[in-house]
Amino acid sequence: MESLFRELISKYFGDLDYSTEPVPFGLTNFSRIITVKDRKYIARIYDRHTKNLENLLFEIELVTFLENCDLSFKVPGFLPTRSGHKYVELQGNRLGSVVPFIEGVIPDINSSNDVKEMGRTVGEISKAFEEFQTDLHTPAIQFSRFYDLHPLSSEETVAQFLLNPPFVVDDSHMALFRNLLDQFQPEHILLSHLPHQIVHHDLLIFNLLIGNNGKMNGVLDFDFASIDIRAFEPAICINHLLQFEDRTLDYLEIFLKAYSAYMKLSMAEIDMIPNLIRLYYLSLLCIYIGQYYSGKAVKDHFTFIIAQMSARDYWLKENKDNLKQTLIHLVY
């Protein structure tokens, strides 16, 4: 992998000296922070299983569109190589790119200011996504079709994983996983009536950056952006806030008030939020299973997410009515 990074960096910076350091998050691709002449960049080599050239060209066009939207925060635009291209084809059928490093710190979910900034940012970028149009191939990333999110994660390979898990997983968590897979078989759920648009799919704190002024400074990682059910975006963010169950609704209200300045949800979308959260977990777990079969070490990620899914499923059952009323009050 180091030789590929050297090849990638040379396409952008030639023989200039550089230093590298690891990025703190990310399992899907291979990324490094690089410093050249005291300026920082992110160099990324894409996973061959999840990023082909069509999908990368779509991501480049989407991010370029956002750069021209006069947003209140930055997005990491793709830098041109020395030959003028915004990506590099590397040895071994790998693709790579370099983007600017955006300064900031991840939002603190314990901070009402940061939660408000998250809500405002998710609303603002969702509003911008409504206007995006392209003639390019759009990635087939739909979290309601969880068996199609990784080429090595099919209904058959997921069943094989469940039959013979390669590491210890709590039996009750695996039982819930099986039950939800059966409940939400793609052909069993009717979601086509819900509004669709571009969805980022990963607006978690790890892809958001707060600046020194307390305002959102950057939104990162459009790797999973595609056309999907619009309400997946707030559902994924609501789930993120639900990690703090002792005061969930207080912080959820802060988030939703800021989000609603840009976006509203229909009653059909509000009714579906709990199940969209469950589908989000199924999608993550199926992606991890695909990554396992591609040779990645996913044990810690998988066991963490499946335990979180169990806790969230219980919370959603206990708080279904309160959650719905909060959503109706703030975003309907």
N, C-alpha and C positions, 0 to 999 in steps of 0.2 A: 504493500500500500504506500510506503514512503516513496518508492520510485515513481508511482503515479502522481503523488503530490508534487514531486520535483518537476515532473513533466508538465503538470498543470500550471504551476507557478511560473515556469519559464515562458509559457505562451503569453502571459500577461506582463511579466517584468524582466524578461530576458535573463541576463547574468547578474542582476542586482542582488546584493546581499539581503537576506531576510532571516527572520526568526519565527518560530512557530510555538504555539501552545494549544492545549486541548480546549474544546468547548465544553461547558459544564453539563449540557443536556443533549439528548438526541440519540435515537437508536436506529432510525430508518436509514440515514445516510452517514457518510464518513466526512467529518468536518474538522477544520483547524482554524484557529485564529492566527493570521500571519501579520507580521509587521515589516513594512518596507519603507525606508526613509522616514521613520518615526510616525507613519500612518498605518492604521490597522484595517484589516480586511478579513472577510470570512471566505476561505477556500473550501469548496464542497465537491466531493466525488459521490455520484449517485449510485444507489443500490440498483443493480442490473435487473432485479426482479420487479421493481415497482416504478422505475422511471425510464421510459423510452424517449426517443427524440420527439415524437409527436406531443407527448405530455410535457416535456421540457419547453418546447416552443409555445405551448399554451400558457404555461406559467410565466414565461418571459413577457408575452403579450399582456397578460393580466396585470403583472406588476408594473409594466410600462404605462398601462392605462391609469393605474392608481397614482403613479408619480405625477400624472398630469391633472389630477382631480382637485388640487388645492386643498388637500386634507390637512387637519391640524396636527398630524404626526407624520413621521417619515416611514417609508417602506424601503427595503434593501434592493434598489435597482441593480440590474445585471450590468456589470462593467464590460466594455469591449476589450477583446484581446488586442495584441499588437497588429493583428491582421484585420481587426474590425468586427469580429464575430462576438456574440454574447454567450457563447459556450464553447467547449472544447471536446472533441472526440478523442479519447485516450486509447491506449493499448488495452486489449482484452475486452473490447466493446463497452468500455466505460465512458460515461459522460461527466463533465466537470464544469464548474463555473466559479467566478469570484464576484463577491458583492461587497459594498462598503460595510465597515463595522459601525453600528449605531450605538452611541453611548447611552447609558441608563442602567437602572436596576429593576429587577422584577418587582411587580406590585406586591404590596403587603396586604393580604386578605384581612389582617387585623386592623387595617387603616380604613376608616370611612372615606377619606379622600381618595385613596387608591381604588377602592371598590367603585366609587362614583366615576372615576376616570375610566375604569374598565367598562362600565355600562355605557358611558358616552361613546367610547371608542368602538365598541361592538355595534352600537346603533349607527354610528357615522359610517363605518366601513360597509355595513350591510346595506345602507342607503346607496352608497357608491356602487356596490355590486349590482344593484337593480338596473343600473344604466349600462353595464358592460355588455357588449355584443362582439361576436367574433365569427369569422368564417372557418377558423381552424377546428381541427378535431378536439372535442372536449373530453377530458379523461372520464372514464366510466367508474367514478368513485361515488357510490351511493351507499350510505350507511344502512339503509333498509335492505340492501342486498349484500349481507355480510359474508356470504360465501364467495363473492367476486372481488374482494378487496386485495387479495394477494394470490399470485399464480400458483403457489404451493399450498393454499388453504381452500380446499373444496369441501363439499359435504362429506365426501369419502375420507379425506385426510383428517378432518376434524373428528369424525367418528372413530377413526383409528387412534387418534391422540387420546380421546376420551376412554377408549377401551384399554389402552396401555399407556397411561401417562408416564413420561420419562422422569418425573420427579414427584415428590410427595405433595399432594394438594388435599386440603380439607374435604372430606366426603360430602358434607352438607353444601359446600360451595360448588362442588362438581355436580351435585344433584340439581341445584338451582340452574346451573349453566345448561344442563340437558333439558330441563323443563322449559327454559326460555327459548332455547333453540327450536324446540317443538312448537311452542306457542307462536313464535314469530317467524315461522317458515315464510320466505318471501311470497309464496303464492297464497298464503293465508291472510296477509294483511293488506288492506286497501288504503293506500296512501296517495294515489295519483290525483285525488281531488284537492290535495293541499297545495298551496302556492310553492312553486319551485324557482330558484335563482342560484347564482353563484354563492357557495358557502365555503368559508375558510376551513372549517372542521376541527381547528386546533387552536382556538383563541384562549389558551390557558395562560397562566401567569408566566410560564417559561418562554412564551413567544410575545410577551408584551414588555415594554421598557418605560419606566417612569424617569423623567428628567429631573435635574436639580431644582426646577421650579415647581415640582409636584404635579406637573401635567404629563400626559402620555407623550413620549418622544418617539417611540417606534413600535411597529407591528412587524413580526418576523414570520418566516417559514410558511410559504404558500404551497408547500409540497402536495398537500391533500385537497387543494381548492378545486372545486368542480361544481357542476349543477346538481343540486340535491334539494330536498325539502327545506324550505326557508327556515322553518322553526327549529331545525337542528342546531342552528347557531346559538340562539338563546338557551336552548335545552342543554347543550354541552357546557355553557358558561354557568347556568343555574346549578348543574351538577357539581361544578367546581366549587361553588360557594357552599354547597351542602356538606362539605367536609367539616364544617364547624357547626355541629348540630345544636349546640346549646343556645345559639343566638341566630340561627339560620335566617328566619324571616325578617329580622331587623336589617341585616346586611343585604338580603335579597331585595328588600324594598328599595334600598339605596341604589342598587344596581339597576333595577327595573325602571325607577323614576328617570334615571339618566338615559337609559336605553330608549325609553318611550318618547323622548324628545325628537327622535329620528324615525322610529319604527313602531308600528302597532301589530298586534296579532289578531287573527279571526278567532271566533269561538271554537271552530273546528281545530285550529292549531293549539289553542289552550287545552282543549280536551285531550290532545295527543301528547302533550309535553311529558307526562310520566313514562309513557311507552317509548318516546324518542330517547329518553335518558337510558332506558333499558337496552334499546337497540344500539346506542352508543357503546355500552359495555360489551355487547356481543361482538360488535365490529372490532373493538380493540383486541379482544381475546382471540378472535379468528386471525387478525393480522399477526399477533404474537405467535400463533401456531404455525402460520406460514413462515415467519422468520426463524422459528425453531428448525423447521425442515430445511431452511436454507443454510443452516449451520451457525446461527447466532445464539448467544447465551441469553435466554429470555426468562429463566426461572424466577428471578426476583421481581421482574416486571409483571409476569403472569400471575404469580401468587398474590402480589399486592393488589392488582386490579380485580381479581376474582373475589378477594375478601372485601374490597370496597364495593363491588357490585352487590354482594349479599347485604351489607349494611345499608346501602342505598335503597335496595328493593324493600327492605323492612321499613325504612323511613317513609318511603313513598306510600306504602299501604297505610301507615299510621297517620300520615299528614295530608292525604290526598285532597280532602275538602278545603283545608286551610291554604294549601298551595294554589288550588284553583281559584279561590276567592281573592287571593293576593294578585294573581295574574289578571283576573277580570278587572279588579280595581285599578291596576296600574298600566296595563298595556292593551286593553281591549278597546 
